[in-house]
Amino acid sequence: MKKKIVTRGLLGVPLGITMGYLITILISLGWGKGYYAPCVPQLIPIMGNEINAVILQTVLCGILGAGFAASSVIWEIDHWGIVKQTGIYFAIISIIMLPIAYFAYWMEHSIVGFLMYFGIFVLIFVVVWVIQFGIGRYNVRKMNEKLLQTRDKSNG
């Protein structure tokens, strides 16, 4: 299990960086008015210049990717129920995501900003969870159908 966590975490670093980069492209397309915005403008003066801000954001995205990927092993702990898996996974990714979002200035640095960001985070988590659950349920139904077909063929 430890080897799987480390391997996934290492594979998650480039995935997190890629996702962060793609998000900056999408944000630039929507709000950049024709310009590329590699990071949140508030981060630039804090980091001294744009390249330092982008480096920090890249490192944070890598950590985020590693954390999400490494914690995905929770879904493979079969003796835990879905509620326990979901709760622990949500707690871990919240502990990873929220400080990173704060330090990268992806949220306003206020109680309202935190609550809004957390609300959006929860909403996205729920939507993704429901989609994944539906896909899993569909796959189980298909496997059960194949098993019934195989059983019927062997009995027939």
N, C-alpha and C positions, 0 to 999 in steps of 0.2 A: 504494500500500500504506500509506504514512504517513497519508494522508487517511482511509483506512478504519479504521486503528488509533485515530486521534483521534476520529472520529465514533462508533465503537463505544464507546470509553471514556467519552465524554460521555453517550451513551445508557445506559451501564451504571451511572452514578451514581444516578439515581432508582430503577433496578431494584434496586441493592444496598441502598438505604435501605428500599425496600418489603419486600424479603426479610428484612432485619433486623427490621423492625417486625412482620412476620407471625410470625417466629420467637419474638419476645418474647410475642406473643399465645398461641402454642402452648405455650410453656414455662409461661406463667401459668395456662393451662387445666390443665396436668398437675401443676404443683407449687405454684401460687399460692394454693391454698386459698380461692378466691373473690376474690382480689386480683390486680391487674395489677402485674407486676414489669417495669418498663421497661428495666432493666439489671441486671447482676450486683450484688448488694448490696456486695461488696468494693470496687467501683469508686466508690461514693458518698463514703465518707470521704476517699479519695485525691483526688477531684476537688472536695471541699469541700461539695458538696450534690448532690441528685438531678438537678436541671436541667443542671448542668455535666457530670455523668456521662452523661446522655442525649445531650447535644450532642456530646460526644466520641464516644460509640458511634455516633451518626448519621453523623458525619464519617467514622469508620473504615469503616462499612458502605458509604458512598458510594465511598470509595477501593477497597474490596474489589470492589464491583460494577464499577467502572471497570477495574480490573485484570483481572478475569475476562473481561469483555466485550472489552477491547482485545486480550488475548492469544488470543482465539478465532480471530483471523486465521491462526494457525499451522495450523489444520486446512485452510486453503485453499492451502497451499504444496504444489502437486502433485508437485514434483520431490523432495520429502522422503518417505521411507517412513513407514508408520504407527508404527513403533517410534521413529523420530527425532521425529516430531510429538508423540507421547505423552510421551516423555521430556522434551523441551524445555517443553511445555505444563505438565507436572507440576512441573518445576523452577520455572518462573515463578510459577505459582499458589501453590506452597509458600512461595516467598520473599515473596509478598504476604500470604498467609493467616496464617502462623505468627506473625510479629511483631504483626499486628493482633489475633490471638487472645490474645497475651500482654498487650498493652497494654490490651485491653478486659476482661481478667480472665476470659476464656472458658475458660481453662485454669488449673490450679493452678500456682503459681510454684515448681515443683520439677522435678527430672529426671523423676521418675515421672509428674507431671502433664503434662509436655511429651510424654513417650513415649506416654502414654495418648491424649492429644489427637491426636498425629501418627498413631497407629495407627487411630483412628476416622476421621481425615481420609483416610488411605490406603484404608481399607475403603470409605468413601463414594465416593471417586474411582474405585476399581475397579468397584463396582456400577454407577455411572453410565456409565463407559466401556463396560462389557460391554453394557448396555442400548442405548447409542448405536450400538455396533458392530453389534449384532443388527438394529437398525432400518435402518442403512445397508445391511447385507447383504440384508435383505428387499427394500428399495427397488431395489437393483441386480438382484436376481433378477426382480422384476416388470418392470423396464425391459427386461431381456434377453428375457423372455417376449413382451413387446409387439413387440420388434424381430423376433423369430422369426415372430410372427403376420403382421407387415407384409411380411416377406420371403416367407413362404409365399403370401400373397395376390397379391403381384406376380409370383411364379413360376407361379402356378396358373392 
